[in-house]
Amino acid sequence: EWDRWLLMGLIGTAVGMLGFLVHQIIDSLIKLKWDLVEKYLQVSKRKSGRSLPLIYMSTGQDGNIHMTWLCVLASGLAMVVFSSGSVLFFCPAGSPSGLPEIIGYLNGTSIQHLFNIKTFLGTFVSCVLAVASGLFCGPEGPMIHLGALLGCGLSQLQSDTLGMHLPIFTRFRNSADKRSFVTAGAGAGIASVFRAPIGGLLFTFEEVSSFWDIKLAWQTFFCCLMATFTTDLLSSSLYGFVYRGHFGFFEAEKRIIFWNLLDLNVLAFIPTILLGMLGGLLGALFVSLNIKINNLRMQFFNSIPKLSLRKASKLLETVLILVIPLVANRGSGRNFLALDVGCILSFPCSSEWGSAAALLVENGKQGIMYLFKRGTHEEFGYSSLCTALAFYFILSCWTAGSAVASGLVIPMLYTGALYGRIIGLILVSIFGVQMNEYGAWIDPGLFAAIGAASFFSGVSRLTISLTVIMVSMFS
């Protein structure tokens, strides 16, 4: 069986390299977008002890505010158009997330064009552009699909598209072995995203595959370990494709969201139970609303007889989802728009509307880290959190199923973190900011993390694998 283990290791390494590449491209595109914005906005910079720079700006004539707004809009629209176009006109099998298709395949359903090269390229391009554009989505679902594609391709080593049939690993060219390697690749995809190899294994066991044995479990775990190790190793030395000179040095603060832990009181379980119930209710509402939206979407697009016009309408839908929060910010007025951009470029800020705008337009992963941050009782108010929650809940529900390769994990964590932080603020309003060791658990950042897990579980119905993934992120 040495060749099977070797192949599992190769698949894990390839998925880890792909996960690193996805995150680097997304981060580079986001940085490029906001670098372009800063060219149209004159700001003065002042460094502080915070990890993020504070950028102060005037809301008067210091910058071309209208040109700034147009730059944000144009860059986002360009990415969304190419993202949606890649799955609509290049590889329809890549839309929207790929996870349901992988689950269907592993449970006996034959899906055309699910594992070809065009699907791989289209899903990859659509995923990075959709996330970087500012749409309410994440790369997790597409990464599971891409990992499964690599598992299938590397195990079979043949392609009808390229006319390639390599004479190695031929004994794995059967449906049972192919399914095993696809399962391992899918698990490696989720492990690479969250740097959680055990979480990747449990996710495939709990959510993805129905055909399982103990040998496949160990091999999938090895594949997930290799994916996590490869992603961490490359991330240790490269940032934005620039060598940092720290090859092999795994900085815990760079990959773990919570580095400082809090002692908990038994009283913390009371709001935790309430958050769990709230997560279940909101999760059920999210799923129900998403089903209704997708049914309406299918009815509307099926009523359009011409195929080209139908695809153009799907593309315009994704553009509309992106434009709505930007238009809402623009409609708030010139001074508010300036504050919005200032808060996005330098977070946090004192403006309630600016904080809400930054939470909506900011990169999802970065926004979650803002919400999870400990000791920041006064950085967000009720107005900004409630506004962001309403927008994010509805727009992420609308985005799921649209014509882009997108994932739901980041929106689920983000939505849960928003209402979790609201509960934390309520506790702070009742008991005040507690600095002693017995009351330090009354922290909005702590309840943002619990809320994120509750909404994630309420939508996905995951329990064990979700717990492991969250623990891997926080400790």
N, C-alpha and C positions, 0 to 999 in steps of 0.2 A: 504493500500500500504506500510505499515511499513516494511514488509519483503523484498519488492523490494529495498527499500532504504538501508536496512541492508545489503543486498547482494551486492549492488553497493559499499558500504563502504568496505566490505570484499575484493571485487575484487581489489579496488584501493589500499588497504593496501598490498595485496599480490603482486601486480604489483610493488609497491614501494619497497618492500623488494627484489624482483627479480632484479629491476634496480640497487639497491645498491650493490647486490651481483655481478652482471655483471661487474660493474665498479671497484669494489674492486679486483676481480680476474684479470681483464685486467691490472690494475695498478701493482698488485703483480707480474704477469708474466713478464711485461716489466722491473720492477726493478730487478727481478731475472736474466733476460737476460743480463742486463748491469752490474750487480754485477759479473757475470761470466766473462764478457769481461775484467773488471778491474783486475781480477786475473792474466791475461796474459799481462798486460800492467802496467809498473811502472810509476807512475805519482807523482808529488809533488803538494800538495794542498795549496792554499792560500785563505783565506777568505777576502771578500771585503764587501762593503756596499750594494751590489746587493742582490736581493732575491735568485739568483742562484750562486753557488760556481764557482770560476774561477779555472780551473785546467790547469796548465802549464806542458808541456811535451816536451821532446827532440825528434827530428825525427831521431836520430841516433840509438845507440845500447841500449837505456834504456829499451826497451821492445821487446817482441817477436811479431813483427807486423804481421807476417804471421799467427801465431797461433791465434792472435786476430781476424783477418779477418775470419779464419776458424770457430772460436767460434761463431761469429755473424751469419755466413752462416748456420752453423749446427743447432743452436737454432731456427732460423727462419724456416729452412726447416722442422724440427721436428714438429713445431706447424702447418705449412701449410699442411703437409701430414696427420696429425690427423684431422685437420679441414675439409679438403676436403674429407677424407675417411669417416668421420662420416655422411656426407650427401649423399655420393655416394653409400656406402655399408650398412649403418645403417638406414637412413631415407631419401629417395629421395625426399619426399614432403617438406623437409626443405630447399631445394636449389632453387634459390639463396638468395632472401631476404624475401620472404613471403608476402610482401605488395601487389603485384599484385593479389596473390591468395586470400587474405583477401578482397580486393576490389571486385574481381569476385564473391566470396561467398556472400557478402552483397548485391550484385546486382542480385542474383538469380542463380548463377552457382554452381553446385554441384561438389566438388573436393574431390577425394578419399584420405583418410589418412591425411587430413589437420589438424584435431583436435585430433590426438591420442597421447599417451604418448611417443612413440618412436620419433615422430616428435618434440615434446617439448624437449626431452633430446638431440637429434641430433642437433637441431637448437641452443640450448644453448651452447653446447660444441664447435660447429663449429664457432659460433659468437665470443666467447671470445678468441679462439685460432687464428682466422683469424686477428682480430684487434691487438692482442698482437704480432703476428709474424712480423708485419710491412707491411702487404699488404695495398693497397691503398683503404681502406674502413673504415666504422664506424659501431657502433652497433645499429643505429637507426631503420633501416628496420626490422632486426630480433627482436628488442624489441617490435615493433608494432605487429609482428606475435606472439611473446611470450605472450604479454598482451592479445591479442585476444584468445589465447589458454587457459589462466587462466580464462578469462571471460566465455568461453564456459564450461570449466571443473567445475568451482565452481558453476555455475548456474544450470547445469544439474545433478551434483553429481552422475554420473554413468559412468562406463567404461566397455566396452566389453572386452578389453585386460585383465583387472584385475578381471573381473567377479563381479564387484561391482555395486550395485544399492541401494543407501541410500534412506530411506523413508521420506526425507524432501525436501522442495522446489519442490514438484512434480508438482505443478501447472504451473511451468515455463518450463516444458518439452514439448514445442511446438516450431515450427519454428520461429514465430514472436518474442517471448520473447528471444529465443536463439540468434536471430540476434541482438536484443537490447543490450544484455550483451556482445556480441562479439564486437559491436561498442564501448561500454564504455571501454572495456579492451584495444582495440586498441588505443583509445584516451589517456588512462592512461599510455600506453607504451611510447608515444611520450612526454607526460607531465613529466614523470619520468626522461627521458633523458635530457630534456632542463630545468627542474624545472619551467615549464610554464603551469599552469593548463588551463588558457584561451586559450593559443596556442594549447593545446591538444584538447580542445573542438572544436575550429575553424578548426583544421586540419581534424578531422573526418567529420565535416559538409561540408568542401570545397573539400576534396579529397577522402574520404573513402566511406561514405554511401549515398545512394539515398533515403532511407526511413527515414523520420524525422518528429518529432513533438515537441512541446514546452516542454512537460513533459520529453521526452527522453533527451532533451537538458540540463535541470536542473539536471537530474540524472547522465548524463555523466559528467557534470561539477563537481558534488560532487565526483564522482569516480576519476576524474583527480586531484581534491584537495587532496584527501586522498593519492593518489600515490605520489604526490609532497611532501606532509608533511612527509610521512613515509621515503622517500629517504633522505630528509633533516635531519630528526631526527636521523636516523642511521648514516648518514655521519658526524653529529656534534660530535659524540663520538668515532667513529672508523675510523682508517686509516690503510689500509693494514691489517685489522682484528686485530689491536692492539688498546686497549682502551686508549684514550687520556685524559679522565677525564673532557670533556666539554659537557656532555650529555645535549641536549636541547638548547645549545648555537649556534645559527645560525650566523656564521661569514660571513658577506656580501662579504668581499674580497675573500673568498674561493669559492664562488659560482657565483659571478658576474664578468664578464671579464673586463668591464670598470667600475672602481670605480670613477675615476676623469673625469668629463665631461668638454667639451670645449664650450665656447661661439662661435656661428657661425655668419659669415658674409653672406649677401645675395649673394656675389660672389661665395660662396661655392656651390651654386646650379648649376653653369655652369659645373664644372667637374663632379658633381653628375649626371646630365642629360647625359653626355658623358659616364659615367660608366654604367648607366642604358641601354643605347643603345648597348654598348659593351657587357654587360651581356646577352642581348637578342640574339645578333648575335652569341656569343660563346656558349650560351646555345643551340641554334638551331643546331650549328655545332656538339656539344657534343652528342645530341640526334640522329642526323643523322648518325654520325660515329658509335655510339653504336649499332644502328639498323643494319648497314652493318656488323659490327664485329660479332654480334650475328647470322646473316644470314650465314656468312662464317663459323662460329663455328658449326652451326647446319648441314650445308652441309658436312663439314669435318667429324664430328662424325657419322653422319648417313651413310657415305660411309664405315664405319668400320663394318663389318658384325657381328663379335663376341662381345657379350655384355661385357665380362670381359675385353677384350682389349680396348673397347670403354671407360669403366670407368677408366681404367688405363691411357688412353690418357688424359681424363679430369683432372685427378689428376696431371699429368705431366704439364699440362697447367698452373695450379695455381703455381706450383713450378717454372716454367719459369718466371712468372710475378714477383715473389719475387726476383729471382736471378739476373734479368737484371740490376737493379740499383747497386747491390752489385758488380757485375762483372765490371760495368762501373767504380766504385770507385777503384776496385782492379787494373784495367788496367791503372789507372792514375799514378801508380808508388808507390814505397815504401814510399817516403817522404809525398806525398799527402795522402796516406792511413793513415799514422800516424796522420796527421792533421785532417782527416775526423773523426777518432775515438775520438781524443781530443775534437773536436767541438761538437760531439754528447754527450760526457760525460759532457762537460762544455760549455754551450752556452751563449752568442755568442762568436765568435772568429774573428780574423783579416783576416783569409784566405777566399778569395772569393769562391774557390772550396770547402773548408771545410764547409762554411755556406750553400752552395747548397746541399752538401752531408747530412748535419745535417737536413735540411728541408725535404729531401727525406726519410731519415731513421728514423727520430724522430717520436714519437707518434703523431698522427694527431691532437689531441686536444691540446697537448702542443705546437706543431708547430704553430697552429692558434693563440694561446696566444702570442707567440713571434712576429708574424706578426701584431697583433692588438695593441701591446704595444705602448703607447704614449711617445713622447719625445725621440725617438730612430732614429733620422734622418740618422745617419751614420752607423748603425749596419748592414745594408744590402746594397749591391751594385747592379747595373743593371745586372752584369754577373750572380751572384748567383740567383737572382729572376727570370731572364729569363730562366736559365737552369732548375731550379726547376719547373717553370711553364710548360715548354715543356714536361718534364718527367712526371709530375703529371697529366697533362691533358690527355696524351695518355694512361698512365698506369692505371689511375682510370677508364677511358672509357673501357679499356680492362678488368679490374677486374669485372665491373658490368655485371653480367650474367655468371660469371665463377662458378665453382662447390664449392663454399663456401657460408655460410650464412653471408651476408654482407649488409651494408647500404651505401647509396650515400650521406648522408647529410654532413658528415665530408669532403669527397673529394670535394663536391660542395663549401662549405665554404672555404676550403683551396685554391682551384683554384681561386676563386674570390678574396680572400685576397691577393694572389700573384700579380695578375694584378692590383688590386686596389692600392697596395703599390708601384708598378711601376709608376702609374699615380701620386701618392703622391710624389715620388722622382723627377719626371719631374717638378712638381710645385716648389719643393724646389730648384731644379737646376735653375729655372727661377727667382724666387723671393727671394731665400735664406732662411735661418732659421729665422723665425719671432718670436720674444719673446714678442712683445707688444700684448695687448689684442685684437687688431683689426686684427692682422695677425696670431694669434696662431692656427687658423683653418687649416693652411697649414702644416699639419702633416701627414706623410705617414701612421701612425697607424689608423687615422680616415678614410682615403680613403680605407685602407685595409678592414675595417668593411663594408663600403658602397659597395665595390666591391664584398665582400662575399655575401651580400644580393642580389646583382644584378645577380650574376651567379646562386645562389640558385633559384631565381625567374625565370630566363631564362630557366633552365632545368625543374623545377617542375611545372611551370605555376601557382604557388601559389602567392597570393597577401596579403589578409587580415591576414590569419593565420601566414604567414611568418613574416609580420611586427610585430605582437604581440610577436612571438617567439624571434625575434631579440631584440625588446625593453626589453623583460624579461631578456635577457642575459646581457644587457648593462646598466640597471638602476635599 
